[in-house]
Amino acid sequence: MKQYSVDERGYYGEFGGAYIPEILHKCVTDLEKAYLPIMESRQFQRDFNQLLHDYVGRPSPLYLSRQLSEHFGAKIYLKREDLNHTGAHKINNTIGQILIAREMGKTRIIAETGAGQHGVATATVCALMQMPCTVYMGETDVKRQQVNVKKMEMLGATVIPVTSGNMTLKDATNEAIRDWCSHPADTHYIIGSVVGPHPYPDLVARLQSVISKEIKVQLTEKEGRDFPDYLIACVGGGSNAAGTIYEYLDNDKVKIILAEAGGKGIDSGESAATIHLGTKGVLHGCKTLLMQTEDGQITEPYSISAGLDYPGIGPMHANLAVQNRAQVVDVNDDEALKAAFELTRNEGIIPALESAHALAALEKVKFKPEDIVVLTLSGRGDKDLDTYFKYEGQY
């Protein structure tokens, strides 16, 4: 049988592992030893589930979109992660990780952020737990996500603009890792996606798996069966996608469609379609598929969506693509914008630009009338309004 979950060495097939500087070895191995016993403890389960229910507002609704269902000729449900506190799926992970950090005796939190949603979610839980928080954010993203920067500062976080590289998510991650190397004893790094050295990809996927656990219960109530025919989600690093598919990886009846950011087109030189364009390499602590030159220099990704603008992909998703367990489609900026405006006008839901890539993937699949489709709406579009306003008359 094909192995889709992580093995004891921290690999998904040939991808994953922990490629880290010596100074971080203790931090990462301490976390690796601690995370499963903590997460499986009664205390953690009680605290985590109570916060998800009372603070985040879970379970998030599973909404049957009549408009999308009619248009695409199948039953299309939206998993409404946009309705969570802070406006995206990111809070599921940050609440879990800060509980783990607290249990491990860490007193300071750092994070990286692209679109700002993970930064806001981290700053939110740090305010909740009264822990100091430093967020690294590329200067390009600081400029295009000003509202999220102000939110993080209002929540008490220190936001540090990063001016290296093309000043986006990759560069913010580099700086966060440098900070961690300088403060290994007291600092926990809350990584925002299923990337980084083992155990992070598995840790984040487990925390986000609340999404697919809820889908099982909700589909049983609505359809009398606990699995859909299709699961659709966008992938940058891939945490909302990992959470959406986690409970269904070994169920061959469920087809997985992942939408990655094609930018201005995968052959344009301005794209973030990592699985289409990537080759094997090591970045930010794990072996995965990367956008890189022949001599291994990372090439700068591009997407209209700050949260998909990453040159790698979580090792779990790299493995699913290579094993043909997931079908990966590229969605360009134009297709994502069109899908976003259509959902807004026809359903009264303004999606995040990341989620709009998943919506646009619906155009690329031929459905049967009896198909049940669950698409994860990973976040809401508040943070992307400036971009939407710029293009409004064109769609």
C-alpha positions in Angstrom: 0.0 0.0 0.0 1.2 3.5 -0.8 2.3 5.5 2.3 0.8 9.0 2.3 1.4 9.9 5.9 4.8 10.7 7.5 7.1 7.9 8.4 9.1 7.6 11.7 12.1 9.5 10.1 10.0 12.4 9.1 9.6 11.6 5.4 6.7 11.5 3.0 8.1 9.1 0.5 11.3 10.8 -0.7 10.3 14.2 0.7 10.6 15.8 4.1 13.3 15.2 6.8 15.0 17.8 9.0 17.9 19.7 7.3 18.8 22.2 10.0 21.8 24.1 11.4 23.5 22.4 14.3 22.4 25.2 16.7 18.7 24.3 16.1 19.2 20.5 16.5 18.2 20.5 20.2 15.1 22.7 19.5 13.9 20.5 16.7 14.6 17.2 18.4 12.9 18.5 21.7 9.8 19.4 19.7 9.9 16.0 17.9 10.0 14.2 21.2 7.3 16.4 22.8 4.6 17.1 20.2 2.8 13.7 20.0 2.7 13.0 23.7 1.4 16.6 24.4 -1.2 16.5 21.6 -2.4 13.1 22.7 -2.8 14.1 26.3 -6.2 14.7 27.8 -5.3 18.2 29.0 -4.2 19.3 25.5 -7.3 17.8 23.8 -9.6 19.5 26.3 -7.9 22.9 26.0 -7.5 22.8 22.2 -11.1 21.6 21.5 -12.6 24.1 24.0 -10.7 27.0 22.4 -11.6 25.9 18.9 -15.3 25.8 19.9 -15.5 28.9 22.2 -12.8 31.2 20.8 -12.5 30.3 17.1 -16.1 29.5 16.5 -15.8 25.9 15.2 -17.2 23.8 13.7 -17.0 26.0 10.6 -20.2 25.6 8.5 -20.3 23.3 5.4 -22.4 25.3 3.0 -24.1 24.0 -0.1 -23.6 26.6 -2.8 -26.6 26.5 -5.0 -25.1 28.8 -7.6 -21.8 26.8 -7.9 -23.8 23.6 -7.9 -26.0 24.7 -10.8 -23.1 26.2 -12.7 -20.9 23.1 -12.5 -23.5 20.4 -12.5 -22.6 18.8 -9.2 -23.3 19.2 -5.5 -20.7 21.7 -4.4 -20.2 22.4 -0.7 -18.0 25.2 0.7 -16.1 24.5 3.9 -16.3 27.9 5.5 -12.9 28.5 7.1 -13.4 32.2 6.2 -15.8 32.3 9.1 -13.2 31.5 11.8 -12.0 34.1 14.2 -9.3 36.1 12.4 -10.8 35.1 9.0 -8.9 32.0 7.9 -7.8 28.5 8.8 -4.5 29.7 10.3 -5.9 30.1 13.8 -6.4 26.2 14.1 -2.7 25.8 13.9 -1.6 28.8 16.0 -3.8 27.8 19.0 -2.5 24.3 18.9 1.2 25.3 18.6 1.0 27.9 21.4 -0.5 25.3 23.7 2.5 23.0 22.8 5.0 25.8 23.3 3.5 26.7 26.7 3.7 23.0 27.8 7.3 22.9 26.7 8.2 25.9 28.8 8.8 28.3 25.9 8.3 32.0 26.8 8.7 33.8 23.4 7.0 33.2 20.1 8.2 34.1 16.6 6.5 33.6 13.2 6.8 34.4 9.5 3.9 35.6 7.4 3.1 36.3 3.8 -0.4 37.5 3.4 -0.5 38.4 7.0 -3.2 35.9 8.0 -0.8 33.6 9.9 0.9 36.6 11.5 -2.5 37.9 12.7 -3.4 34.4 14.0 -0.1 34.1 15.8 -0.4 37.6 17.3 -4.0 36.8 18.3 -3.0 33.7 20.3 0.0 35.5 21.8 -2.4 38.2 23.1 -4.7 35.5 24.4 -1.8 33.7 26.2 0.0 36.9 27.1 3.3 35.8 25.4 5.7 38.2 23.5 5.5 37.8 19.7 7.8 38.8 16.8 6.5 38.4 13.3 8.8 38.6 10.2 7.2 39.8 7.0 8.7 40.7 3.6 8.6 44.4 2.9 6.7 43.8 -0.3 4.0 42.0 1.7 4.1 44.7 4.4 3.2 47.3 1.7 0.4 45.2 0.1 -1.1 44.0 3.4 -1.1 47.1 5.6 -4.3 46.3 7.4 -2.9 43.0 8.6 0.3 44.7 9.7 -1.7 47.2 11.8 -3.8 44.4 13.3 -0.7 42.5 14.4 0.7 45.7 16.0 -2.6 46.4 17.7 -2.5 42.9 19.1 0.9 43.7 20.6 3.2 41.9 18.2 6.4 43.4 16.8 6.4 43.3 13.0 9.8 43.3 11.4 9.9 44.1 7.7 12.4 42.0 5.8 14.3 43.6 2.9 16.4 40.7 1.5 15.5 38.8 -1.7 12.2 39.9 -3.3 11.0 40.7 0.2 8.2 38.2 0.4 7.4 35.0 2.3 10.6 33.0 1.5 12.7 35.9 2.9 10.5 36.3 6.0 11.0 32.6 6.7 14.8 33.0 6.3 14.8 35.8 8.9 12.6 33.9 11.3 15.0 30.9 11.2 18.0 33.3 11.9 16.1 34.6 14.9 15.4 31.1 16.1 19.2 30.3 15.8 19.9 33.3 18.0 17.4 32.4 20.7 17.0 28.6 20.7 16.4 28.1 24.4 13.3 30.3 25.2 11.7 30.7 21.7 9.2 28.6 19.9 8.8 29.2 16.1 5.2 28.8 15.0 5.6 27.8 11.4 2.4 28.7 9.5 2.2 25.9 7.0 3.1 22.2 6.4 6.7 23.2 5.6 10.0 23.3 7.5 11.9 20.5 9.3 10.2 17.5 10.7 8.1 17.5 12.8 6.5 20.7 11.6 4.8 19.4 8.4 3.2 16.6 10.5 2.4 18.8 13.5 0.7 21.4 11.4 -1.2 18.8 9.3 -2.5 17.2 12.5 -3.7 20.5 14.0 -5.4 21.4 10.7 -7.0 18.0 10.4 -9.9 19.4 12.4 -11.1 20.6 9.0 -11.5 17.1 7.5 -12.8 15.6 10.8 -15.6 18.1 10.7 -16.3 17.5 7.0 -16.8 13.8 7.8 -19.4 14.6 10.5 -21.1 17.3 8.4 -21.4 15.2 5.2 -22.9 12.3 7.2 -25.6 14.7 8.4 -26.2 16.2 5.0 -25.6 13.3 2.6 -25.7 10.2 4.7 -22.1 9.3 3.9 -18.9 10.7 5.4 -16.8 11.2 2.3 -17.1 13.4 -0.9 -16.2 12.4 -4.4 -13.9 15.4 -4.7 -11.9 17.6 -2.3 -10.6 20.9 -3.6 -8.2 23.3 -1.9 -5.5 25.8 -2.8 -1.8 25.1 -2.0 1.0 27.5 -1.3 2.8 25.8 1.6 -0.4 23.7 1.8 -1.8 23.8 5.4 -5.5 24.3 4.6 -5.2 21.6 1.9 -3.5 19.2 4.3 -6.2 19.8 6.9 -8.9 19.2 4.2 -7.5 15.9 2.9 -5.9 14.5 6.1 -8.8 12.1 7.1 -9.2 11.0 3.5 -5.7 10.2 2.3 -6.2 6.5 2.3 -9.7 6.6 0.8 -9.3 6.0 -2.9 -12.9 6.9 -3.6 -12.0 10.6 -2.8 -10.3 12.5 -5.6 -8.0 15.3 -4.4 -7.6 18.4 -6.5 -5.0 21.0 -5.5 -4.9 24.4 -7.0 -1.5 26.2 -7.1 -0.8 29.8 -8.2 0.1 30.0 -11.9 0.7 33.8 -11.6 1.0 35.3 -15.0 1.2 31.8 -16.5 3.5 28.9 -15.8 5.7 29.6 -18.8 5.8 33.4 -18.1 8.7 33.4 -15.6 6.2 35.0 -13.1 4.6 32.1 -11.4 4.4 30.2 -8.1 3.3 26.8 -9.6 5.9 24.9 -7.6 4.7 21.4 -8.3 4.5 22.1 -12.1 7.8 23.9 -12.2 9.7 22.5 -9.2 12.6 20.1 -8.9 13.9 18.3 -5.8 15.9 20.3 -3.4 16.2 21.5 0.2 14.7 24.7 1.5 13.8 25.9 5.1 14.7 22.6 6.6 13.1 20.0 4.4 13.5 18.2 1.1 10.7 19.0 -1.3 9.9 20.4 -4.8 11.4 23.8 -5.3 11.5 26.5 -8.0 15.2 26.8 -8.6 17.9 27.3 -11.2 20.0 24.4 -12.6 22.7 25.2 -10.0 20.2 25.2 -7.1 19.5 28.9 -6.6 15.9 29.6 -5.6 14.0 31.5 -8.2 11.6 34.2 -7.1 8.0 33.1 -7.1 5.1 35.4 -8.2 1.4 35.3 -7.5 -1.2 38.0 -7.1 -2.0 36.3 -3.8 0.6 36.9 -1.1 -0.2 33.7 0.7 0.6 31.5 -2.3 3.8 33.3 -3.2 6.3 30.6 -2.0 8.9 28.8 -4.0 8.4 25.4 -2.3 5.5 23.1 -1.3 4.9 21.0 1.8 6.7 17.6 1.5 3.3 15.9 2.1 1.9 17.5 -1.1 5.1 16.9 -3.1 4.7 13.2 -2.3 0.9 13.2 -3.1 1.7 14.8 -6.5 4.5 12.4 -7.4 2.4 9.4 -6.3 -0.5 10.7 -8.4 -2.7 10.7 -5.3 -3.5 14.4 -5.9 -4.2 16.1 -9.2 -2.5 19.5 -9.2 -3.9 22.3 -11.5 -2.3 25.7 -12.0 -4.6 28.7 -11.8 -3.4 32.1 -13.1 -4.1 35.5 -11.6 -6.8 36.2 -14.2 -8.7 33.0 -13.5 -8.5 33.5 -9.7 -9.8 37.1 -9.9 -12.7 36.0 -12.1 -13.7 33.3 -9.7 -13.5 35.7 -6.8 -15.8 38.3 -8.3 -18.3 35.6 -9.4 -18.6 34.1 -5.9 -18.9 37.6 -4.5 -21.7 38.7 -6.8 -23.6 35.3 -6.9 -23.2 34.1 -3.3 -22.5 37.2 -1.3 -19.2 35.7 -0.1 -15.9 37.7 -0.7 -13.2 35.0 -0.7 -9.5 35.5 0.0 -7.4 35.5 -3.2 -5.8 32.2 -2.1 -9.3 30.6 -1.9 -10.2 32.1 -5.3 -7.5 29.8 -6.8 -9.4 26.8 -5.5 -12.7 28.2 -6.8 -11.2 28.6 -10.3 -10.0 25.0 -10.2 -13.7 24.0 -10.5 -13.5 25.1 -14.2 -10.8 22.5 -14.8 -12.7 19.4 -13.7 -15.6 17.6 -15.4 -18.2 16.6 -12.8 -21.0 14.2 -12.9 -24.5 15.3 -11.6 -24.3 12.9 -8.7 -20.8 14.0 -7.6 -20.4 15.6 -4.1 -17.6 18.1 -4.0 -16.2 19.9 -0.9 -14.1 23.0 -1.6 -12.3 24.6 1.3 -12.7 28.4 1.4 -9.5 28.9 3.4 -10.0 32.6 4.2 -12.1 35.7 3.7 -11.2 38.6 1.3 -11.0 41.5 3.8 -7.2 41.5 3.4 -7.4 41.5 -0.4 -9.8 44.4 -0.9 -7.2 46.8 -2.2 -6.4 44.3 -4.9 -10.0 43.6 -5.7 -10.8 47.3 -5.9 -8.0 47.7 -8.5 -9.5 45.1 -10.8 -13.2 45.6 -10.1 -14.3 47.0 -13.4 -12.5 44.3 -15.4 -14.5 41.3 -14.3 
